[in-house]
Amino acid sequence: MRLVETAVLEIELEEGGPVDGRPVLLLHGWPDAPRGWRPVVKRLHQRGWRTIVPALRGSGATRLRSRETTRDGRGIALAGDAIDLLDVLELDRVAVVGHDWGARAAYTLAAVAPERVGAIVALALPYQPRGAFTIPPFEQARAFWYQWLMYLDAGLRHQRDDVHDARRPRIPPPRSRRPRR
């Protein structure tokens, strides 16, 4: 992990694979973090890809460089961050893979800077023409409390270690399997 400075952000960045490999930018979703890509990057490295995994705004050690900068998590801001990062890394064109909110950023990046995107893969978010996005009602958003918990490393540890938590869904132990007739 290293920190990279752009005009707007100090970006936490995980890189790997062959230095001369084909570059792929992996954009995580929300609530998620670069760690979600770790099982994927190993396979990409084995196939010759150079992986670039930034922590997006509001994630990890990524920080706005100025208190004056508006906090903005829209796709256009994330796409701008990606362009700035590619400039700092001196990469003209990359493949982009986005998951969830990262897919929104990937779609936006491809729309505003198509010359920078050699290929795009979007996971868990369908294409939305003209960036149409409906904000869910408050009750629905409030029901997502578990996403905030699981976003934090401490939340993941709690989920893994606290076997007495009544809110945790119980998964019964596997039963012996008998052939079906």
HUBEL-V123564 format. One record per backbone hydrogen bond with DSSP energy under -1.0 kcal/mol. CO is the residue of the C=O (numbers start at 1). NH is the residue of the N-H. If there is no record, write none. Layout:
BEGIN
co;nh
CO;NH
CO;NH
END
This chain:
BEGIN
co;nh
2;13
4;11
8;65
9;6
10;63
11;4
12;55
13;2
14;53
16;51
18;21
22;50
23;95
24;52
25;97
27;99
33;36
34;37
35;38
37;41
38;42
40;44
41;45
42;46
44;49
45;48
50;24
51;16
52;26
53;14
56;59
59;62
63;10
66;69
74;78
75;79
76;80
77;81
78;82
79;83
80;84
81;85
82;86
83;87
84;88
85;89
86;91
87;90
94;118
95;25
96;121
97;27
98;123
99;102
100;104
101;105
102;106
103;107
104;108
105;109
106;110
107;111
108;112
109;113
113;116
116;94
119;96
121;98
123;100
128;131
129;132
137;141
138;142
139;143
141;144
142;145
144;147
145;149
146;150
147;151
152;156
153;157
154;158
155;159
156;160
157;161
158;162
161;163
162;165
165;168
END
